[in-house]
Amino acid sequence: MPTALIADDEEAPRAQLLMALRAVWPELQVVQECVNGVDAWDAFLEHEPEVCFLDVRMPGLTGIEVAQRIGMRSHIVFVTAYGDHALAAFDAGAVDYVLKPVDAERLAQAVERVKARLAAPSAAPADLQQLLNQLVGQVRKPAPLDVIQAGVGKEVRLVRVEDVVYFESDSRYTRVVYAEGPGEGKNDGEVLIRTPLKELIAQLDPAKFWQIHRSTVVNHRHIASAVRIDEGNMVLTLRGRSEKLPVSRHFQSLFRGQ
Amino acid sequence: MIQDPLTGPLNPIQRLWLTRMLPRYRKLDAEAFGLIVERDKFLFSAKALGMWVGLFCGIVGTSFGLASAGLAPWIAVLSAVLVFAAFVKAGVRAWVQPQQFSGKRLWRVALFAMLATYAGALTSFGSKLGALIDAGVPWYEATLRVAWYATPLQIMVLIGALIMLAGIASARREYLQRALDQSRAERERDAAAAQLTQARLSLLQAQIQPHFLFNTLAALQHWVDVGDARAAPLPRALTAFLRGSTEMMLREGVTLAQECAMVRHYLAIMQSRLGDRLRFAIDVAPDCESQQLPPGLLITLVENAVEHGIEPQLRGGEVGVIARLVKGGVFELRVRDDGAGLAQNAPEGVGLANSRERLRHQFGACAELVVKARADGAGTEVRLCIQPDSGGSQTA
C-alpha cells in the first residue's frame, strides 16, 4: 500500500485534496496532513512516505525547501493556486504539479504518472535539485535566528546561536547544548526551550546548522568526525566533548570523504 | 491609401481631365499625387468657376489695356493670356510647394520674371521700336528708350508678382507649420494617454492578484462541495472586493471610508481562509473618514501585511489599521502587523513603490510614507502622514 503525506497551510485546499485523492487513488494511505512546511518535513522524517503532495507557499519552510530536503527519497507533486514563474519551470523540468482548486481529471493524470514511476523497479524519483535551487530564491526569508532566549527559573538566559553545539528534541521541549568560546568566562551548559525543534530548523542558517537526525541539529563547527559503525549506522564525534550523536540514514550522505 | 481618384462624384470635365492625366500623375509619389489630384479636381469644379470667370475678365481687361497702349490686338490678347497663365501657374506652385518660394529662390524667380517681361515689352512695343529707329534714333538708344518707357509697367508687374507669390508662399508655410505642430501635439497627447492607460492596466492586474483569486475560489469550491457554512458569505465578499478594486482604479482619489469598506471585505475573505491565523482590528476615527487617498493605497498596505507578515508566520498574527487626526490637523494612518517582520535588505515591492509615486503625485511633499520594524515587538508598521491643506485636489 503506497503511503503519502499532504501539506497545505490552508484547511480547505488540504481537505479538498484529501477528498479528491480518496476518489482517484483509493489504495493510497495518507499518513499525515501537514499544516505547514516544518510540519511536512518532520512528518517526512517520521513516516518516510513514498509520495508527498506539497503546497508551494507555506510558512516555516516553503514547499520548495521541503522538496529540496527530501531530495530523491520520495516522489513529489506540487500543489499551487497560480504558478507565475514556477509553472513554467515545472513544465520545463517535468515536475508533477496540480492546480488549486483540484480538478479530478488533472489529479488523475498526475496520479497515473506517479503510479507508473512507483511501479517501475529501477526508476527513482526525479532529481529536482537543480530546478529547486533555482526556485528557492524567489521567496523572501527573514534573517536567521541570532539569539535564543531560554527561561531558567527566574532568569532569562540569552544564548548566542553561534555558541550552540547542538539542538536535540526532547518530547515537548528542545535541549540547547552550548559552549561559549575561550576567553569569555568559558561557560558550558544546556537549557531547555519550548520551541519545537522542527520549527527551529526553519529559523536556523542551514549552511551552519546541519540536521543529522529527526531529533538532532548540529553546529558544523563543532563536528570532529563522522564514524561509520556498520551498514546502516553512523555516529558523529564532537570537538572537546564526549557525546556521540547518531546520524540517521537519510542524512548519512552529508558525510562523505572527498 | 491611394484610392482611385475616379471614384466619387465627378463632373464630366473633371472626369475627362483626370482620365487623361492620371497615367502621368501615377509616376509621382503618393503625397504629391494626392495633392495634384486634389488641385485638378478643384480647378475643374463648380467652385472654381468663379475663379475662371475672374481670370477671363482679367485677361480681357489687360488685353484692352495693352491694345490701347499701342499693341496690335492679337499681341495684346496673347500677352495678357501668357502673363495671367504665368501668374496662375506660379501661384499654384507657390501654394503646393511653398518652401521653394522663399529667400534666394524668390529673388531668382523675380529676376527671371523681370527679364522676361522686359523681353516681352520689347517685343510688344516692337512697333514703337521700329518707329523710333525709322525716325533715325540709333538702335541701342531706341531700345533703351522703349525699355525705359516700359519700365514703370515692369516695376508694377514685378512688385505685384513678388508680393503675390511671397504672400501665397508664406501663408501656405504658416498653414503647414500649424498643421505640423497640431499633429505633433496630438501624437504627444495620444502617447501620454496610452501610457496612462498602460499604467492603470498594470495597476489593475496587480490588484486582481491571481494568487489571491484562485486560492479563494479553491476554498469556496471545497466548501460548496461539502456543504460547509463558510461558503455562504464568501461570494458576496469576493464580488464586493473585486468590484471595488476595479471601480477604484478608474478614479483619481477615494475617501478613507470607501477604501476601508474594501479592506474589510478583503480581511473577511482572508480570515475565513486562514482561520485563527489571522486576527484583525480596524479603528478609524470618524473625522478621518472623508480623507482623500490615492485609490488602492490602503488595500496594498493591508495585503502586504497579510502576505508578508501574517501568512509566513507559523502561528499567524494580527493586522491593525488605525486612522487618526493628530496635532496640527495632520492625518495619520498606520497599518501594523505582528508577523514575520521585514527581510533584511529586501528591495521595496512594486506595490509600495507605486503607492509612493501616487502619493507624491497627489500630495507632493505633504505626504510621507514610512515603513519600519515595530519598536514594541516583532512585526512591521507602515505609517502615512498627510499635512492639512495639501489639496487632495483630484476629483473623486
Interface residues (C-beta under 8 A of the other chain):
Chain A: D9 E10 E11 A12 P13 A15 Q16 M19 N36 V38 R57 P59 G60 A81 Y82 D84 L99 K100 P101 V102 R140 K141 P142 A143 E199 A202
Chain B: P210 H211 L213 F214 N215 L217 A218 A219 Q221 H222 W223 D225 V226 R273 L274 G275 H308 E311 P312 Q313 L314 A340 G341 L342 A343 Q344 A346
